Structure formats: C-alpha cells, structure tokens
Amino acid sequence: MLRDAWLMARKDLRIELASKVTIGQILPFGALVLILFGLAVSPDLTVLGTDRRSVLAQASPGLFWMAVLFAALLTLGRSFAIESADGKLDALRMAGLDPAGIFLGKMLAVTAQLAALEIVLGFGAFVLYNAPLARPLQLIVVVIAATTAITSAGTLYAALGSGLRVRDTLVPLLVLPVLAPVLLAAALSTEAAVFGESSGGWPWTLLLGVFALLYVGVGMLAFGPIMEES
C-alpha cells in the first residue's frame, strides 16, 4: 500500500512540476483572494478591547483559511481531471494498485501542493493583514492537521465526482459542508496561535487532529468501492 501511495504521489507531483499549474494559476488565484479580502475590510476599523487590534488583523485567521480552501478546491479538481482523461482511472484499476494506496498517494500529492501554497499565502496574510505571530510551533501543528483534514476529505469527494460531467460544480457542493467544521476549528486554533490567547486553542487543535484521522480512515476504506462505481 505504501509503495503504491509513493508511486501515485510521485506521478502526480511530476505532472504538476511539468505543467506548473499550481505556480502559474492556483497561487495567483489564492493571492488575489487574499487581496480582495483585504480590500473588503477597512483597515481603520478596530476591535474593542485592550489590544486595539484592527478588524482585518482579527479576521486574518479565517480569511487565510478561506483562501486556502478555495485554492484546495482548484487543486483537487485538477488532480482527478488528470485521471478522468483518456480512461486513466480505468488503467489504474487494471494495474492492480491498492485503492487505499491510490487514495493516500493522491492525497499526499495534493497535500504537498497545498502546503507550498500555504507558506506563500500565510506570509502574504501576515504582511497584508498586519497580524502578529505569538506561537509559531502551535501554528505549524494546526496547519498540518487542518491541511490533512482538507485534502483527505477533498480527495474522497473529488474521486466520487470524477466520472461526472458536473464534477466542477458538484464537488464543492459535496465537500464544503463536510469541511465547514474543519474550517471553524482551523480558524479558532489559528487565532489562538497567532494572538497567543490564554485559552490556548489546543482543544480545537485536537479536534482538527480527530477530523484528519477520521477523514483519512474513511477515505482509505471507501476509495475502493468509489473506484469501482466511477
């Protein structure tokens, strides 16, 4: 299974490095979303309290994860659009690869691409929104858990809609309700890590870890039947 996962991840990443779609299209899209969010919220508005933070800085964790989610939807759609073309998904089934390995490989490839995007978008969010960073190590844990949850659930639903003509509109409708609690937990955990709040945000971070493990486990079990039906 792990060997099949490595083969799939390496294949997808090689295709992406050759096409440069993530760098040339998805990254500019994510950056544009951050800029538009910044323009939509006035930097002169401040949050009532002793810290006197701007509304834009206070909302920066949620805005960052919204930009990441939009970029993830594009990345996931492209991941399975490659397999749907010219019967490549049928070729994967006939190759005898472990379905769980295929799922993990696709997920790892999307995770690697999304992690690269998050580094750039995170830097842009701190610069554009003037947000602090009180607990960088906690933020790293939050990003790893949230990214895993997003890519595992997204990979499963992208596979579910891969054989449909309306997959471009259906997949977001399916995956967004599932990822809504992940987005909430990620935003609150990131807020605690960025501003160093006394509550710490660790319960939300733990919840993110539970979501990540749950979605990965369900994806590994369900990917085989989904491949047979698609």
Steps between C-alpha positions, in 0.01 A plus 500: 500500500772747596693419182189567290441824689855614430466416130175695470630801690820510297306472173263784587779725623704439186199593286451815705867599480484462123175694456566767768125556543531544878763772465358664191126494574395376846755703698406830328134414558560447873701822524224690322244363746712627792529844339125520435429401861733777611323754281158388625585572868606850600840503680385804703239302693622373837377232740382624837730387781838558653702374203347747251549264207361589162198307375708384204770355726238338724334335201830394338487132617157445347586690181820297460319168528229612258770578243663162567165323458433666163850409381451142624180461296687597184789267581268207572303554183815494292630189679211283382448677169837351403383148586161538331654584162555218247383225739797532735286415800413166338870443438571551870241237590645253250854563624419320824589792727360499850201741511607621844848564359352696209298708744800571722718584200247743354449655843873537566557665162221752563629554855850580372362750249270657757780525756711697253205729434439547874855617560464775242141588593586500871785744445270715289230495769744618768626779277163615362300467821776605743436202726742396778634149566519408866531118476665386175537134606133474585417657165705232321305224680171667408597534134609135475179368659267732306673437167480124549128523579432721196697289252373163625132598488552689175676207334215266591228727363702594193528128422125462554425766241784422259286309252225760482472782250384738774795423729626860490186622674398185688824438690498840679136446598586161648825584673430847644241383759740226611788747533296769679588369851863461391507861385349616830748302711792611282404868526459487880822302549691737273357799684631361830843430348526840331384716789622280787165492675482362852261220402775359277272355236634148559153339527424629150837375379424157648166504321683572174717194560189288555350628175822426315523141627129439440507628139818311415356176642166539322678588176720190510198276562262663252735573209489145361117485463502853357753398234285205402191717460667790316 
